[in-house]
Amino acid sequence: WVKGAPKKKELYAKNPGWVSPPAFACGVYPQAAFPRSEQAIALAAMFTCFLAPTAWVLAHVEHYKSRGD
């Protein structure tokens, strides 16, 4: 079992419907929490990557309709 992670019995007691405990993405908990500034930058980058192309398409829908292709 992963060092520092909750015990299996604790996970099953809190979530009786689980067949197996959740997997940890990196295998262990990070030693220190990420600073708020890094979290904000990562969140802004993710939103930009997903929302900017969508906004572009929605802003140009009329142009795409009038192309006639």
C-alpha positions in Angstrom: 0.0 0.0 0.0 1.2 3.5 -0.7 3.0 5.3 2.2 1.0 8.1 3.6 -2.2 7.0 2.0 -5.4 6.2 3.9 -5.8 2.6 5.0 -7.9 0.4 2.8 -10.4 -0.2 5.6 -10.9 3.5 5.9 -11.6 3.9 2.2 -14.1 1.0 2.1 -15.8 2.2 5.3 -16.4 5.7 3.8 -17.4 4.4 0.4 -19.1 1.0 0.7 -20.0 0.8 -3.0 -16.4 0.7 -4.2 -15.0 -2.5 -5.4 -11.4 -1.3 -5.2 -9.9 1.8 -3.7 -9.1 4.8 -6.0 -5.8 4.8 -7.8 -3.4 7.7 -7.1 -2.2 9.5 -10.2 1.4 9.6 -9.1 1.5 6.8 -6.6 2.1 8.9 -3.5 0.8 12.2 -2.1 3.0 15.2 -2.8 5.4 16.2 -0.1 4.2 19.9 -0.2 1.0 21.5 -1.6 1.4 23.4 -4.8 1.3 27.2 -4.3 -1.9 29.0 -5.1 -0.1 31.0 -7.9 0.9 27.8 -9.7 -2.6 26.5 -9.3 -4.1 29.7 -10.8 -1.7 29.6 -13.7 -2.5 26.0 -14.5 -6.2 26.6 -14.2 -6.0 29.6 -16.5 -4.0 27.7 -19.1 -6.5 24.8 -19.1 -9.4 27.1 -19.5 -7.7 29.0 -22.3 -6.9 25.8 -24.2 -10.4 24.6 -24.0 -12.5 27.8 -24.2 -10.5 29.8 -26.8 -11.1 27.5 -29.8 -14.8 27.2 -28.8 -15.2 30.9 -28.5 -13.5 31.3 -32.0 -15.9 28.9 -33.6 -19.0 30.4 -31.9 -17.9 33.9 -32.9 -17.6 32.9 -36.6 -20.7 30.7 -37.0 -22.3 33.1 -39.4 -19.2 33.2 -41.5 -19.2 29.4 -41.7 -22.9 29.3 -42.6 -22.5 31.8 -45.5 -19.6 29.9 -47.1 -21.9 27.5 -48.9 -19.4 24.6 -48.9 
